[in-house]
Amino acid sequence: MSVDTSSDTPSRETAPPTPQRPSLWAALRPLVLRLHFYAGVLVAPLLFVAAVTGLLYALSFQAENVLYRHELRVPVGETTQPLTAQVAAAKAAHPEGYVTAVWPSPEEGATTRVLMKAPGLAEDESLAVFVNPYTNEVRGALASTGSSGALPLRSWLSSFHADLKLGELGRNYSELAASWLWVVALGGLALWVGRRRRTKLLRPERGLAGRRRTLSWHGSVGLWAVVGLVLLSATGLTWSRYAGENIADLKERLGGATPTVAAATAGGMSGGHEHHEGMVMPPAAPSTLTLDQVAETAREQGVRASIQISLPSAGKGFVVRERDTEFPVHLDSVAIDPADGKVMDVLRFSDYPVLAQLTRFGIDAHMGVFLGLPNQLALAVLAVALMALTVWGYRMWWQRRPTKGRAFGVGRPQPRGAWRKVPLPVLLPLAAVTALVGWFVPLLGISLLAFLAVDALLGLRGRITKES
């Protein structure tokens, strides 16, 4: 008796299995890869320049402390002179201008900074006169720019970083770089995380060579730097020319506008003096209050950390603001009536809308003044990382070049038509979001359209060449 070991499977052929649909990331990856490649190749030079100038700016804080040490530091004395006497010494040394604000010495050994408007200065500049708070000796005078009091070196490097000293035309470079930085960073993050095992994400792999080694360094360093790069992009756009206007409008609509202390006096609502270009306008009528009395009133309201006392202007009183951006920050302000010394308004930083607080933290961090030296070191590290990522990106492009049939060449991009692999229910919302972002960040949208136009022309040229 034999046992039948044949299969019970029917004799007719089994239908072939239904092919599995690719995952969403598998469909999106070629599109992201092509965008990352083109953005990296074409925008990377701007990012590299922004990184170099940003590194120089980050180092300028400590360089100022050395270069301007004579103006900034003095031997500690026994008795601090009244602010009124210090300001009088500054006015005697520079009678050509008028005082607009005073930064009392914030710590032992630091000079008092008396800010003046004087002929020959730009609109956003003041003449900073440095006074020894113990002897009333005038240590020198330098041009000062912005609320952070940047002195000539840092002011020049800040402007160079923002516009390459090319004026309004140069501002487009920095805005274009900031517009693309977050796109390149997040695209690179998606590509790196999407293709690697978790254990090999955070550090470069050993034992690799050639392009794989370069890619390992590019991806690992980019992963560590991505959060900082995105924050630099976002905060840089807040004071850009085109996207900055849209961001300001959005903040206002969301109730995140930065509040200001109410400093208008009872008789100051009718209007002030008209400003004529090229003229140094005088301040309001002198107050009977001394600067020391104003500072004491501010201290009674809790406004005492690294203060700036702004003198009354037409229709406005004294405004005393804290300038302490070290952690924890002290940024309260108080307005004081110059007629009777009464407090008109107090504005606490804790009362700012959350969005306004985050904006202030972000901008201060971008400027390197949020946490002092740690902030500046972080900016320097990010700048070096961005330079390295740019160089590694170009190196990978070179390493992908054809090695046969050409004396010189570079690596080819991801093939065209990647968008056709994206499912329509995903492609349509993605296109709508891209259009919205391109409208909100105009230089990003315009340059993206230019990329697409050039890419289409190159594709058309290739097809014509093949047919001929």
C-alpha positions in Angstrom: 0.0 0.0 0.0 1.5 3.3 -1.0 1.0 6.8 0.4 0.1 9.6 -1.9 2.5 12.5 -1.1 1.3 14.8 -3.9 0.1 18.3 -3.1 -3.6 19.0 -2.6 -3.2 22.2 -4.5 -5.5 22.4 -7.5 -3.9 21.8 -10.9 -4.8 25.2 -12.2 -2.2 27.9 -11.9 -2.3 30.2 -8.8 -2.9 33.9 -9.6 0.2 36.1 -9.1 0.2 38.2 -5.8 -1.0 41.7 -6.0 2.0 44.1 -6.0 2.2 46.2 -2.8 1.9 49.9 -3.0 5.0 51.8 -2.1 5.0 53.6 1.3 4.3 57.3 1.4 7.9 58.1 2.2 9.1 55.9 -0.7 6.9 58.0 -3.0 8.0 61.3 -1.5 11.7 60.6 -1.1 12.7 61.1 -4.8 11.0 64.5 -4.7 12.6 65.5 -1.5 16.0 64.3 -2.7 15.7 66.3 -5.9 14.7 69.4 -4.1 17.5 69.0 -1.5 20.0 68.5 -4.3 19.0 71.5 -6.3 18.6 73.8 -3.3 22.0 72.6 -1.9 23.9 73.2 -5.2 22.3 76.5 -6.0 21.8 78.1 -2.6 24.7 76.7 -0.7 27.1 79.5 -1.8 24.8 82.0 -0.1 24.5 79.8 3.0 28.3 79.5 3.1 28.8 83.3 2.9 26.1 83.8 5.6 27.9 81.2 7.8 31.3 82.9 7.4 30.0 86.4 8.1 27.9 85.0 11.0 30.9 83.4 12.5 32.8 86.7 12.4 29.9 88.4 14.0 29.7 85.8 16.8 33.3 86.4 17.6 33.0 90.2 17.5 31.5 90.4 21.0 34.7 89.2 22.7 36.8 91.1 20.2 35.0 94.3 21.2 35.9 93.7 24.8 39.6 93.6 23.9 39.6 96.3 21.2 37.6 98.9 23.2 38.8 97.9 26.7 40.0 101.5 27.4 36.5 102.8 26.8 34.6 100.0 28.5 36.6 99.3 31.6 38.1 101.3 34.4 39.7 100.6 37.8 37.2 100.1 40.5 36.9 103.3 42.7 35.6 103.9 46.2 32.6 106.2 45.4 30.3 106.4 42.4 29.6 109.9 41.2 26.0 111.1 40.6 24.7 110.3 37.1 23.9 114.0 36.6 27.6 114.8 37.0 28.7 112.0 34.7 26.3 113.3 32.0 27.6 116.8 32.5 31.1 115.6 31.9 30.0 113.9 28.7 28.2 117.1 27.5 31.2 119.2 28.2 33.5 116.9 26.2 31.0 116.8 23.3 28.9 120.0 23.2 28.0 119.4 19.5 25.3 116.9 20.4 22.4 116.4 22.9 21.8 113.5 25.3 19.1 111.0 24.4 19.8 108.2 26.8 22.2 107.0 29.6 23.4 103.5 30.4 24.6 103.7 34.0 27.5 101.5 34.9 26.0 98.0 35.2 28.8 96.6 37.3 32.0 97.4 39.2 34.7 98.4 36.8 32.4 99.2 33.9 32.0 102.7 32.4 28.8 104.7 32.1 27.6 105.1 28.5 26.0 108.5 27.6 24.2 108.3 24.2 24.0 111.5 22.1 22.6 112.5 18.8 25.2 114.5 16.9 25.9 115.7 13.4 27.4 113.2 10.9 25.8 110.1 12.4 23.5 107.7 10.6 19.8 107.7 11.6 20.2 104.5 13.6 23.5 105.6 15.2 24.3 107.4 18.4 27.5 108.9 19.8 28.4 106.8 22.9 30.5 108.8 25.3 32.2 106.6 27.9 32.5 108.1 31.4 34.4 106.8 34.4 31.6 106.5 37.1 34.1 107.1 39.9 36.0 110.2 38.6 33.8 111.6 35.8 36.7 111.2 33.4 35.6 110.9 29.8 37.4 107.8 28.4 36.4 108.2 24.8 33.5 108.3 22.4 32.4 105.8 19.7 29.5 105.3 17.3 26.9 103.0 18.8 24.2 101.2 16.9 21.0 99.5 17.9 19.4 98.5 21.2 22.3 96.2 22.0 24.8 99.1 21.8 27.0 97.6 19.1 30.2 99.5 18.7 32.0 100.1 15.4 33.5 96.6 14.9 30.4 94.6 15.8 28.2 97.1 13.9 30.2 96.7 10.8 30.2 92.9 10.9 26.5 92.9 11.7 25.8 95.0 8.6 28.2 92.8 6.5 26.4 89.7 7.6 23.0 91.3 6.8 23.7 92.8 3.4 27.4 92.4 2.5 27.6 96.2 2.6 25.5 96.4 -0.6 22.5 98.2 0.9 19.0 97.1 0.0 20.2 94.9 -2.8 22.4 93.0 -0.4 19.6 92.4 2.0 18.1 90.1 -0.6 21.1 87.7 -0.3 20.6 87.2 3.4 16.8 86.9 3.1 17.2 84.3 0.3 19.7 82.3 2.4 17.3 82.4 5.4 14.3 81.5 3.2 16.0 78.3 2.0 18.0 77.3 5.1 15.0 75.7 6.9 14.0 73.9 3.7 17.4 72.4 3.1 17.8 71.5 6.8 14.4 69.8 7.2 14.8 68.1 3.8 18.2 66.7 4.8 16.8 65.6 8.1 14.0 63.6 6.4 16.4 62.0 4.0 18.9 61.1 6.7 16.3 59.7 9.2 14.4 57.9 6.4 17.4 55.8 5.2 19.3 55.0 8.4 19.0 52.7 11.3 18.5 54.6 14.6 21.8 53.4 16.0 23.7 55.0 13.1 22.0 58.4 13.0 23.9 60.4 15.7 27.5 59.7 14.8 29.5 59.1 11.6 30.2 55.4 10.8 33.7 54.1 11.0 35.3 52.1 8.3 33.6 53.9 5.3 35.4 55.5 2.4 34.6 57.8 -0.5 31.1 59.2 -0.9 29.6 57.0 1.9 32.1 58.4 4.4 31.3 62.0 3.3 27.5 61.2 3.5 27.9 59.8 7.0 29.6 62.9 8.3 27.1 65.2 6.4 24.1 63.4 7.8 25.3 63.0 11.4 26.5 66.6 11.8 23.4 67.9 10.1 21.2 66.0 12.6 22.9 67.6 15.5 22.7 71.1 13.9 19.2 71.0 12.4 17.3 72.6 15.3 19.7 75.5 15.5 19.7 76.0 11.8 15.9 76.1 11.6 15.8 78.6 14.5 18.4 80.8 12.8 16.3 80.7 9.6 13.1 81.5 11.4 14.5 84.4 13.5 16.5 85.7 10.6 13.3 86.0 8.5 11.6 88.0 11.3 13.4 91.2 10.4 13.9 90.5 6.7 12.5 92.8 4.0 9.7 90.8 2.4 8.9 87.8 4.6 9.5 90.0 7.7 6.5 92.2 6.8 4.3 89.1 6.5 5.5 87.7 9.8 4.9 91.1 11.5 1.3 91.1 10.1 0.7 87.6 11.3 2.0 88.3 14.8 -0.3 91.3 15.1 -3.3 89.2 13.9 -2.4 86.6 16.5 -2.1 89.1 19.3 1.7 88.7 19.5 2.8 92.3 18.8 5.4 93.6 21.3 3.8 96.0 23.7 5.4 99.3 24.7 5.3 101.2 28.0 2.8 104.2 27.9 5.1 107.2 28.1 2.9 110.0 26.7 2.5 112.9 29.1 -0.8 114.7 29.7 0.1 117.6 27.5 1.9 115.5 24.9 -0.9 114.1 22.8 -1.2 116.9 20.4 1.9 116.1 18.4 5.6 116.7 18.5 8.3 118.5 16.4 8.7 117.6 12.8 12.0 116.0 12.0 13.9 117.3 9.0 16.6 115.1 7.4 20.1 116.2 8.1 19.2 118.2 11.3 19.9 117.3 14.9 16.7 118.0 16.6 16.8 119.3 20.2 15.2 117.3 23.1 12.2 118.3 25.0 12.3 121.0 27.7 14.6 120.0 30.6 13.0 118.3 33.5 13.3 119.4 37.1 14.1 115.8 38.0 17.7 114.6 38.2 18.7 111.3 36.5 19.6 109.9 39.9 16.0 110.6 41.1 14.6 108.9 37.9 16.9 105.9 38.5 15.8 105.6 42.2 12.1 105.8 41.2 12.7 103.0 38.7 14.4 100.9 41.3 11.4 101.3 43.6 9.4 99.7 40.8 11.7 96.8 40.5 13.4 98.1 37.3 17.1 97.9 38.3 19.1 95.4 36.2 21.4 97.0 33.6 19.1 99.9 32.9 18.8 102.4 30.1 17.3 105.8 30.9 15.8 107.5 27.9 15.4 111.2 28.4 12.1 112.9 27.7 11.2 113.8 24.1 8.4 115.9 22.9 5.2 114.9 24.7 6.8 111.9 26.4 8.3 111.2 29.8 11.4 109.4 31.0 11.5 105.7 30.1 13.7 103.4 32.0 14.2 99.9 30.5 16.1 96.9 31.7 18.7 95.5 29.3 19.6 92.3 31.2 19.3 89.4 28.6 21.2 86.9 30.8 19.2 84.1 32.2 16.8 84.8 33.9 16.1 87.8 31.8 15.1 91.2 33.2 13.4 93.3 30.6 10.8 95.3 32.5 10.3 99.1 31.8 8.7 102.0 33.5 7.6 105.5 32.4 8.1 108.5 34.7 6.5 111.9 34.3 9.2 114.5 34.0 7.0 117.2 35.7 6.4 115.6 39.0 8.3 112.3 39.0 5.2 110.1 39.3 5.1 106.7 37.7 2.9 106.8 34.5 3.1 103.2 33.5 5.0 99.9 34.3 5.4 97.1 31.8 6.6 93.8 33.0 8.2 91.3 30.6 6.1 88.6 32.1 3.0 90.5 30.9 4.1 90.3 27.2 2.1 87.9 25.0 3.7 84.5 24.8 4.4 85.0 21.1 6.1 88.4 21.8 8.3 86.8 24.5 9.3 84.0 22.1 10.1 86.5 19.4 12.3 88.5 21.7 14.1 85.4 22.9 14.6 84.2 19.3 15.9 87.5 18.0 18.2 88.1 20.9 19.6 84.5 20.5 20.2 85.2 16.8 22.0 88.4 17.7 24.1 86.6 20.3 22.9 88.7 23.3 20.4 86.3 24.9 22.7 84.3 27.2 26.0 86.1 26.7 29.1 84.0 25.9 27.2 80.6 25.7 24.9 82.1 23.1 27.9 83.4 21.1 29.7 80.1 21.3 26.6 78.3 20.1 26.3 80.7 17.1 30.0 80.0 16.3 29.5 76.3 16.4 26.4 76.5 14.2 28.3 78.6 11.7 31.2 76.2 11.5 28.7 73.3 11.2 26.9 75.0 8.3 30.2 75.6 6.5 31.2 72.0 6.9 27.8 70.8 5.7 28.1 72.9 2.6 31.6 71.6 1.8 30.6 68.0 2.4 27.5 68.5 0.1 29.6 69.8 -2.8 32.2 67.0 -2.1 29.4 64.4 -2.5 28.4 66.0 -5.7 31.9 65.7 -6.9 32.3 62.1 -5.7 29.2 61.1 -7.7 30.7 62.4 -11.0 31.0 60.0 -13.9 34.5 58.5 -14.1 34.4 57.2 -17.6 33.9 58.9 -20.9 34.5 62.5 -19.6 37.5 64.4 -18.5 35.4 66.5 -16.2 31.9 66.2 -14.8 29.8 66.3 -11.7 27.1 64.0 -10.3 23.7 63.9 -11.8 20.6 64.9 -9.8 17.7 62.6 -9.1 15.8 61.9 -12.4 13.0 64.2 -13.4 9.4 63.3 -12.8 9.7 62.5 -9.1 6.4 64.3 -8.5 4.6 61.7 -10.6 5.3 59.1 -8.0 3.5 61.0 -5.3 -0.2 59.9 -4.8 -2.6 62.6 -6.0 -4.4 62.9 -2.5 -0.9 63.9 -1.2 0.3 65.8 -4.1 -2.5 68.3 -4.3 -2.3 69.4 -0.6 1.5 69.5 -0.9 1.3 71.8 -3.9 -1.2 74.0 -2.0 1.0 74.3 1.0 4.0 75.0 -1.2 2.2 77.8 -2.9 1.1 79.2 0.5 4.6 79.1 1.9 6.0 80.6 -1.4 3.6 83.5 -1.0 4.4 84.0 2.7 8.1 83.8 2.1 8.3 85.6 -1.3 12.0 85.1 -2.2 11.6 81.3 -1.5 8.6 81.2 -3.8 10.2 83.2 -6.6 13.5 81.3 -6.5 11.6 78.0 -6.5 9.6 79.0 -9.6 12.9 79.9 -11.2 14.4 76.5 -10.3 11.4 74.8 -11.9 11.5 76.9 -15.0 15.2 76.2 -15.6 14.7 72.5 -14.8 11.9 72.4 -17.4 14.0 74.1 -20.0 16.9 71.7 -19.4 14.5 68.8 -19.7 13.1 70.2 -23.0 16.6 70.7 -24.3 17.5 67.2 -23.5 14.5 65.7 -25.3 15.2 67.8 -28.4 18.9 66.7 -28.4 17.8 63.0 -28.2 15.3 63.4 -31.0 17.8 65.2 -33.3 
